[in-house]
Structure formats: C-alpha cells, structure tokens
Amino acid sequence: MGFGCTRAESRQLVSHKSILVNGQVVNIPSYQVEAGDTITIRERSRNQLRIQGALNLAAQRSSVDWVEVNVDRLEGVLKAYPERDELPSEINENLIVELYSK
C-alpha cells in the first residue's frame, strides 16, 4: 500500500499500533489480511513524516490491480490475493522451499 518504505518500517508501523484493519488496531506484523479488508493509518499517526515520505515514494511506482489505495484518506483495500504472474519475477520459489524444508 506504500505506508512504509521498507518491510521493516511497515512491520514497525504495525508494532507501534499505527495501523487499523477494518477499524481495529493491529499490532502483530504477521497478521493475515483477507481480500476485502480495509487497511488505514490511525488518526494519531497520520502526520508522521516517515508515512508521508513513504507515500511519496509509492506514488512514483506503478500501482497493482489487486490493491486499491486512497492516498487522501490514507487507506487501502486488498481487493484480491495476487496471482503468481502478477508478482515480481525476482521471487525464487526454490529458495523458499529449501528454507522451509530444513
């Protein structure tokens, strides 16, 4: 959605209770969102410079069809899970299988 510049920063936003999923505070970075869930920035966190900077960077990237983001309201909706061909080609599934098979 572009609320954090990196995965680590996004995890920190969740841990610091800056993210709402369907209006409920989420503080577990591994929380699994479902298709149709609305992710928003909490009111008290909306003015953070790091969130504004991340949104500026995200605006420079191309958008994806399976996520809808409203930058003005600082919210996004996961419309559907992405298909494999919609993901970046730099993912190497063999490395993931190797890691979890140990």
TIFI-53031 format. One record per residue (C-alpha): x, y, z. Coordinates in steps of 0.1 Angstrom, whole numbers. Layout:
<atoms>
X; Y; Z
...
</atoms>
This chain:
<atoms>
0; 0; 0
30; 22; 4
26; 33; 40
61; 22; 48
93; 25; 26
105; -10; 36
91; -41; 50
110; -35; 82
94; 0; 85
60; -14; 77
64; -40; 105
74; -12; 129
43; 8; 120
22; -22; 128
41; -30; 161
36; 7; 172
-1; 4; 167
-2; 29; 138
-23; 6; 115
-60; -3; 116
-75; -33; 98
-113; -29; 93
-113; -2; 121
-95; -24; 146
-59; -18; 159
-35; -44; 147
-1; -48; 164
10; -81; 151
32; -77; 120
23; -113; 108
-14; -106; 108
-30; -121; 77
-54; -97; 59
-82; -112; 38
-95; -100; 5
-118; -71; 10
-101; -59; 42
-95; -21; 46
-61; -10; 60
-59; 25; 73
-34; 47; 92
-46; 57; 127
-56; 93; 132
-28; 100; 157
-2; 86; 132
-13; 104; 100
12; 133; 104
43; 112; 107
69; 123; 82
80; 87; 75
45; 78; 64
43; 109; 42
77; 101; 27
67; 65; 20
36; 76; 2
56; 100; -20
79; 71; -29
49; 48; -36
33; 74; -59
64; 71; -81
59; 33; -85
33; 17; -107
1; 5; -90
-11; -31; -89
-46; -43; -98
-51; -63; -66
-47; -33; -42
-67; -1; -42
-51; 29; -23
-67; 62; -15
-38; 85; -6
-60; 113; 5
-78; 92; 32
-46; 72; 40
-64; 39; 34
-62; 9; 11
-82; -21; 3
-69; -56; -6
-92; -64; -34
-79; -99; -40
-48; -121; -35
-24; -117; -64
-19; -144; -89
17; -157; -94
21; -139; -128
12; -106; -111
41; -108; -87
76; -96; -95
97; -121; -113
126; -118; -88
109; -143; -65
127; -176; -64
103; -203; -51
130; -229; -49
149; -209; -22
117; -206; -2
110; -243; -4
147; -250; 5
144; -227; 36
113; -243; 50
123; -279; 42
153; -278; 67
</atoms>
